[in-house]
Amino acid sequence: MSIEQDFASLRRSSLSASLSDEEVTALAGIACCRRLADQEVLISEGNIDNSLHIITEGAIAVTRELGKGDYTTIHVLRTGDLAGEMGFISGQPHTATLRSLGRTQVCSFEREAFEQLLPEHPWLVYRVMQNIVKVGQDILRRMNAQHVELTKYVNRSHALY
């Protein structure tokens, strides 16, 4: 893909909210944008890769291993969503496997390349980190709401284990 295509893809993502065109161009310069085949694994549970991924087209299933080669889908990420953001920041192993659903396009950044933007573009790095935190907050809010709904359902139905 060309830098112009990468720029257009990145501009539509939540990661580039509040960034200038110049800053998005700097991000496009370190991005590796590619297409994933159906069911291709982007991130494997338990691995450390220090990469941040933006889904610029398509969808990715967030899955957890059940054992014996089986897995369950716990969430689906869509166009504009981020993937791997916690591992990108913390350097800790990923807690889920991410698999593409159909042909999916992602733009990825390595933490080392991103950190090299710091001397010339400190506000870019700051705003991207702010946007990552906002995405994390949105995920936490959704999870909290789902937990409350599940708790209401269990309490109302008097479900027993």
C-alpha positions as CSV (number, residue, x, y, z in Angstrom):
1,M,0.0,0.0,0.0
2,S,1.1,3.6,-0.6
3,I,1.6,6.2,2.1
4,E,-1.5,8.1,0.7
5,Q,-3.6,5.0,1.1
6,D,-2.1,4.4,4.6
7,F,-2.9,8.1,5.5
8,A,-6.5,7.7,4.4
9,S,-6.9,4.5,6.4
10,L,-5.3,6.0,9.5
11,R,-7.3,9.2,9.3
12,R,-10.6,7.2,9.7
13,S,-9.4,5.5,12.9
14,S,-10.0,6.5,16.5
15,L,-6.2,6.6,17.0
16,S,-5.9,9.7,14.8
17,A,-8.7,11.7,16.5
18,S,-7.3,15.2,17.4
19,L,-4.2,14.7,15.2
20,S,-3.2,17.1,12.4
21,D,-2.7,15.9,8.9
22,E,1.0,16.3,9.3
23,E,0.9,14.1,12.4
24,V,-1.1,11.4,10.6
25,T,1.4,11.5,7.8
26,A,4.2,10.9,10.3
27,L,2.3,7.9,11.6
28,A,1.7,6.6,8.1
29,G,5.5,6.7,7.6
30,I,6.0,4.1,10.3
31,A,2.9,2.0,9.7
32,C,2.9,-1.4,8.1
33,C,-0.5,-1.8,6.5
34,R,-1.5,-5.2,5.1
35,R,-4.5,-7.5,4.4
36,L,-5.2,-10.6,6.5
37,A,-6.8,-13.7,5.0
38,D,-9.9,-15.1,6.6
39,Q,-9.1,-16.7,10.0
40,E,-5.5,-15.4,9.9
41,V,-4.1,-14.9,13.4
42,L,-3.0,-11.4,14.1
43,I,-2.1,-11.8,17.8
44,S,-1.7,-15.1,19.7
45,E,-2.8,-15.5,23.3
46,G,0.3,-15.6,25.6
47,N,2.7,-13.9,23.1
48,I,4.4,-10.5,23.5
49,D,4.7,-8.5,20.3
50,N,4.8,-4.8,21.3
51,S,2.6,-3.9,18.3
52,L,-0.4,-1.7,18.0
53,H,-2.9,-2.6,15.3
54,I,-5.7,-0.5,13.8
55,I,-8.4,-2.3,11.9
56,T,-8.9,-0.1,8.8
57,E,-11.3,-2.5,7.0
58,G,-13.1,-5.6,8.1
59,A,-13.4,-7.3,11.4
60,I,-11.4,-9.3,13.9
61,A,-12.7,-11.9,16.5
62,V,-11.2,-11.7,20.0
63,T,-11.0,-15.3,21.1
64,R,-9.9,-17.3,24.1
65,E,-8.6,-20.9,24.0
66,L,-10.8,-23.5,25.6
67,G,-8.4,-26.4,25.2
68,K,-8.0,-29.2,22.7
69,G,-7.8,-26.7,19.8
70,D,-11.2,-25.2,20.6
71,Y,-11.8,-21.5,21.2
72,T,-14.7,-19.1,21.9
73,T,-15.2,-15.6,20.6
74,I,-15.6,-13.1,23.3
75,H,-15.8,-9.9,21.2
76,V,-15.6,-8.7,17.6
77,L,-13.5,-5.7,16.7
78,R,-14.7,-3.6,13.7
79,T,-13.3,-1.0,11.3
80,G,-11.7,1.8,13.2
81,D,-11.1,-0.2,16.4
82,L,-7.6,-0.8,17.9
83,A,-6.1,-4.1,18.7
84,G,-3.2,-5.0,21.0
85,E,-3.1,-1.6,22.7
86,M,-2.6,-3.0,26.2
87,G,0.4,-5.1,25.1
88,F,1.7,-2.2,23.1
89,I,1.8,0.0,26.2
90,S,2.7,-2.6,28.9
91,G,4.8,-5.1,27.0
92,Q,2.9,-7.9,28.8
93,P,1.6,-11.1,27.1
94,H,-1.6,-10.9,25.2
95,T,-4.7,-12.4,27.0
96,A,-6.5,-13.4,23.8
97,T,-6.0,-14.5,20.3
98,L,-7.2,-12.2,17.5
99,R,-8.4,-13.8,14.2
100,S,-9.6,-12.0,11.1
101,L,-13.1,-12.5,10.0
102,G,-13.0,-12.5,6.2
103,R,-10.5,-10.3,4.4
104,T,-9.4,-7.7,6.9
105,Q,-7.0,-4.8,6.5
106,V,-4.8,-3.6,9.5
107,C,-2.2,-0.9,9.9
108,S,0.4,-1.8,12.6
109,F,3.0,0.1,14.5
110,E,6.0,-1.3,16.4
111,R,6.5,0.4,19.8
112,E,10.2,1.0,18.9
113,A,9.4,2.9,15.7
114,F,6.6,4.8,17.5
115,E,9.0,5.9,20.3
116,Q,11.4,7.3,17.6
117,L,8.7,9.9,16.8
118,L,9.1,11.3,20.3
119,P,11.9,13.9,19.7
120,E,10.3,15.4,16.6
121,H,6.7,14.9,17.4
122,P,6.1,14.9,21.2
123,W,2.5,16.1,20.9
124,L,1.7,13.4,18.4
125,V,3.0,10.7,20.8
126,Y,1.1,12.3,23.7
127,R,-2.2,12.6,21.7
128,V,-1.9,9.0,20.4
129,M,-1.4,7.8,24.0
130,Q,-4.4,9.8,25.1
131,N,-6.5,8.2,22.3
132,I,-5.3,4.7,23.4
133,V,-6.5,5.5,27.0
134,K,-9.9,6.7,25.6
135,V,-10.3,3.5,23.7
136,G,-9.4,1.5,26.9
137,Q,-12.0,3.5,28.9
138,D,-14.7,2.9,26.2
139,I,-14.0,-0.9,26.4
140,L,-14.1,-0.8,30.2
141,R,-17.4,1.1,30.2
142,R,-18.9,-1.5,27.8
143,M,-17.7,-4.4,29.9
144,N,-19.1,-2.7,33.1
145,A,-22.5,-2.2,31.4
146,Q,-22.5,-5.8,30.2
147,H,-21.5,-7.1,33.7
148,V,-24.4,-5.1,35.2
149,E,-26.9,-6.5,32.6
150,L,-25.7,-10.0,33.2
151,T,-25.9,-9.6,37.0
152,K,-29.5,-8.2,36.7
153,Y,-30.4,-11.2,34.5
154,V,-28.9,-13.8,36.9
155,N,-30.5,-12.1,39.9
156,R,-33.9,-11.9,38.2
157,S,-33.9,-15.5,37.0
158,H,-32.4,-16.8,40.3
159,A,-30.0,-18.8,38.2
160,L,-28.1,-21.5,40.1
161,Y,-24.9,-23.2,39.1
